[in-house]
Amino acid sequence: MKTTTLARQALDERLAGWRSFAPAPVRGWIRAIRESLGMSSADLAGRLGTTRQAVAQLERSEADGSIRLESLRRAAEALDCTLAYALVPNDSLEEIVDRRAHDVALKETERVRHTMLLEDQLVDDSLDKERLVDELAEELKNSRRLWRA
């Protein structure tokens, strides 16, 4: 088994638990946690060494998605939290690679099929086409060509 396949499977296992996480609250995690702790914006400002207005701006920037990671990390520490940052694929990495390999293989075989049709060399056997797409997709899974198109 190729190293990339093993790495993909290992990362899929690590990410499995993250797929069930709830989306961020509409007004952001900082505000939700601060309010749940009963902490005022002035209290958080004191812990951050800044002003209430700066905390309001921090909370707005988190809610609108423009916050810097370092600012979010500082806020998390001030709220006695740990910042957990991750990119969570919508499907398993294996499924994403399988789907992409199949799509690329299908496009490549269609190009060849079209050329053969133009040259009047096409033999229409859907079972052979399906087998060819599957074999090419398997080959593409660990190929650098997979993400070039």
C-alpha positions in Angstrom: 0.0 0.0 0.0 1.4 3.4 -1.0 2.5 5.9 1.6 -0.1 8.5 0.5 -2.9 5.9 0.9 -1.7 5.1 4.4 -1.4 8.8 5.3 -4.9 9.4 3.9 -6.4 6.6 5.9 -4.6 7.7 9.1 -5.9 11.3 8.6 -9.4 10.1 7.9 -9.4 8.3 11.2 -8.2 11.4 13.0 -10.9 13.6 11.3 -13.8 11.2 11.9 -14.8 12.7 15.2 -14.7 16.3 13.8 -17.4 15.6 11.2 -20.1 15.7 13.9 -19.2 19.1 15.4 -21.9 21.7 15.4 -21.4 24.8 13.4 -20.3 28.0 15.1 -23.0 30.1 16.8 -24.3 32.9 14.6 -22.7 35.5 16.8 -19.5 33.5 17.2 -17.8 31.3 19.8 -16.1 34.1 21.7 -19.4 35.9 22.5 -21.3 32.6 23.2 -18.7 31.4 25.6 -18.1 34.8 27.2 -21.9 35.2 27.8 -22.2 31.5 29.0 -19.5 32.2 31.6 -21.3 35.3 32.7 -18.3 37.4 31.7 -18.9 41.0 30.5 -17.1 42.4 27.5 -15.3 44.7 30.0 -14.1 41.6 31.9 -12.8 40.0 28.7 -11.2 43.3 27.7 -9.4 43.4 31.0 -8.2 39.8 30.5 -7.0 40.7 27.0 -5.4 44.0 28.1 -7.6 45.9 25.6 -10.9 47.9 25.6 -14.6 46.9 25.4 -14.8 48.4 22.0 -11.9 46.2 20.9 -13.7 43.1 22.3 -16.9 44.1 20.4 -14.8 44.4 17.2 -13.1 41.0 18.0 -16.5 39.4 18.3 -17.8 41.0 15.1 -14.8 39.9 13.2 -15.2 36.3 14.4 -18.9 36.3 13.5 -18.3 37.7 10.0 -15.3 35.3 9.4 -12.6 37.9 9.1 -10.9 37.3 12.5 -7.1 36.5 12.5 -6.2 33.1 14.0 -3.8 34.8 16.4 -6.6 37.0 17.7 -8.9 34.0 18.1 -6.1 32.1 19.9 -5.6 35.0 22.4 -9.4 35.3 23.0 -9.5 31.5 23.6 -6.8 31.7 26.2 -8.5 34.6 27.9 -11.7 32.5 28.1 -9.7 29.5 29.4 -10.3 27.6 26.2 -8.2 25.9 23.6 -8.4 26.9 20.0 -9.1 23.8 17.9 -8.5 24.6 14.3 -9.1 22.1 11.5 -10.1 21.7 7.9 -12.8 19.0 8.0 -13.5 17.4 4.6 -17.2 16.9 3.8 -16.6 13.2 3.0 -13.7 10.9 3.9 -10.5 11.7 2.1 -10.7 8.2 0.6 -14.1 9.0 -0.9 -12.9 12.3 -2.2 -9.9 10.7 -3.9 -12.1 7.8 -5.3 -14.6 10.3 -6.7 -11.9 12.5 -8.3 -10.1 9.4 -9.7 -13.3 8.1 -11.3 -14.2 11.6 -12.8 -10.7 12.0 -14.3 -10.7 8.4 -15.6 -14.1 8.9 -17.2 -12.9 12.1 -18.9 -9.8 10.5 -20.2 -11.6 7.5 -21.5 -14.2 9.7 -23.2 -11.4 11.6 -25.0 -10.0 8.3 -26.2 -13.4 7.1 -27.1 -14.1 10.3 -29.1 -10.8 9.9 -31.0 -11.5 6.3 -31.8 -15.0 7.2 -33.0 -13.6 9.9 -35.3 -11.1 7.3 -36.7 -14.0 4.7 -37.0 -12.2 2.4 -34.6 -14.7 2.4 -31.8 -16.0 -0.9 -30.5 -18.9 -0.2 -28.2 -18.7 -2.5 -25.3 -20.0 -0.8 -22.2 -18.6 -3.5 -19.9 -15.1 -2.9 -21.3 -15.5 0.8 -20.9 -16.6 0.4 -17.3 -13.7 -1.9 -16.5 -11.3 0.5 -18.2 -12.6 3.5 -16.2 -12.3 1.5 -13.0 -8.7 0.3 -13.8 -7.6 3.8 -14.8 -9.3 5.3 -11.7 -7.3 2.9 -9.5 -4.1 3.9 -11.2 -4.9 7.6 -10.8 -5.5 7.4 -7.1 -1.8 7.7 -6.3 -0.8 9.6 -9.4 0.3 13.3 -9.6 -2.2 13.6 -12.5 -5.1 13.2 -10.2 -5.4 16.9 -9.3 -3.9 18.6 -12.4 -7.1 19.1 -14.4 
